[in-house]
Amino acid sequence: MRKLTALILALALSLVTVGAMAAGGSATDPLISLSYLTGTYKTQLDTQIKDRVETGTSQTYQDALNKLNEVGSAHLSGGQSGTWSTSSGYAARTGSRGDALTLSAGSGVLVSAGSASASAPLVDVTAGTVLPAGSTLTAGHRYLNGEESPAVVTVKSDSISWAWEGTWSLSQSGADATVFTDLISTQWYYTGVRWAVDRGLMAGISGTVFSCNTSMTRAMMATVLYRYEGEPDTDYVLAFLDVPSGQWYSLPISWAADKGIVNGIGGGQFGLNNQITREQIATMLYRYAGEYRGLDVSARGDLTAFPDADDVSAYAREALSWAVGAGIIGGSDGWLLPQDNATRAQVALMLQRFDALVS
């Protein structure tokens, strides 16, 4: 049996030929006016082309799908049918990291949110291209298995929202996973974010999205440290003009200010929504470990080894030197980037390293 990839590509990219439309004048006046050609004639022609293309493409597409379903069913009739299930249409489902969906020839899958890769080439019907084996599926695109042999689609994110149709089997991994569809197990930040989530230090920005690349604010960082300490009581009265009482960040900032872990940014402001920089995080961790916990913070790293060492603010030099020496903060492609905003994923990894150092 021939491979089905070419057939699916043909249906994804098919167009029908449209015959010419007859138009003209009378026997006594054979000439067609320019206004007729650019007005009435062009409008009618555009309409006919559109109608014929839509009708022809829809029929070609449906015929090809019917053929694929026939081939897929016939392919599985040789004693394997007991291990497979069938779906006549797409239905929303959820899965976890490591789940493996096996698709027969002609069967399809659609990922709504999350990450997954395929063991064999799949036809991206949405784009009209072939997705190479091992590549990541694009969310919102529909894929069909155009090979004679089954294709396995494996979930890479902690959670996934997907749907499929045709003939299939599903192997659930039973892996310990979070609900986040954007948390990918193969990424550098995974262990740090999982540690922070499992400890209750950080939560998602929604029920299913962690948002690894979103920048942290000063209010968020104070809150994370407050949770790390166990959310102790505090009766410290804040003097920051931009920190009202009764908010989610009020007690954390009060506690952090009382213990000398945070200062304001001047003018009586704490800078609630200011994105926190790498050197500010180093300073907060340094004060927390040394001044509050009384731990050894004597480690020092050579900041001059980084080409942007002069970008470090005077107040942060000692703290950042400690963070580098203790292995909490490293360079990024050889640069320290002290003034760069820190993402949620970066903060989670820094906190995990910090915990390993002070625990």
Phi, psi and omega in degrees: 000132181291153175296152187262357186302314181297324180295317182291320177299322180297318181288329181288332185248006190292145173222148177259149179280140183249128179287162181289151181260132182278134176205148179181184180264205180263175180294330181273340181224081186287347183282144177254130182290151179298323180294326177293316181297316184276347181252270186299312183298313182297319180297315179294320179297314178303317181296316181294318179301312181300313182297316183291321178296314182297315181295312182295317181294318180299318181292317178300316181298313182293319178300318180293319178298317178300318179296318179298318180296321178297314181297317181298318180293318180295324182295331185264004186280352185274058174085001182261352193302333182294338183262003185243158173237165179233148175227129181277346180202171180285136175225136183295133179221164174237156179212179182233166181308130178092348176300142183235120178257121178259122182253132174284173177302130178087356180272158187232162178217149179222123177261123178272316179208136183120187184226138178207155177229159185247147181280342182226163178301140175238151176270121175277097183293327181296317182266343183073035181226174176256129175271118182297155177302139179088353182279161179275134178288142178273128180300136179091353178263145178263132182238144176236145175277110181262010179264162177288326182268159180296154176241138181255125177252118186249134182283129179256334179275162181299325179222157180213147170245121184207174179209158179206164177215162181108217179247127192207166169219149184234128175248115181271132187283330185071019183290149173289113187219159175271182179270002190275126180278346181256011179259106188260127188295338183269359183275158184298333186272354194302310184296323179293315180293318178300319179298314181294321179291314182295329178280352181079016181278328182225147178234174179280167176276352172207184182291341183230000183237123176275322181068069184300324188266006176284140180288147176275149174258168179296323178295319179297317183294319177298321181293319179297317178294323177298317177294321179300325180280352179098016178055059181290158176288152176209142177242019181292134180266120183285147176251001182285129184289336184259015179239090177287163178278161175082005178261166183299335183261354188297305180296316178302316181290322177300313179298313183296322178291320180298323183270004178076018182277327180233152171236171176278181180256006180106157179066024181075012183255142172273328184085053184312305188263008175292133178291134185277142182263167181297322180287330177291321176297315179302319181294317179296318179293322179297315179292320180297313183289314186275301186284323183271310183271344180068031181272166179288118179237038184276348181299142180221141175246158182273101181292335182291351177287348180258135182295342180253026181301328181290349179278351180287129178294150183302319183293338187257358187298313181294316181295318182289325176298319177295315182297322178290314181296328181274355178080017179279320178238131176241177179282163175242105186055038177088359181249146181278323177054054184295332183267358181286146175291144179264136178276166178299322179293318179297318179297317180300317180292321177299317180294322178296318178294320179297317180298319178296332182280321188261347183285000000 
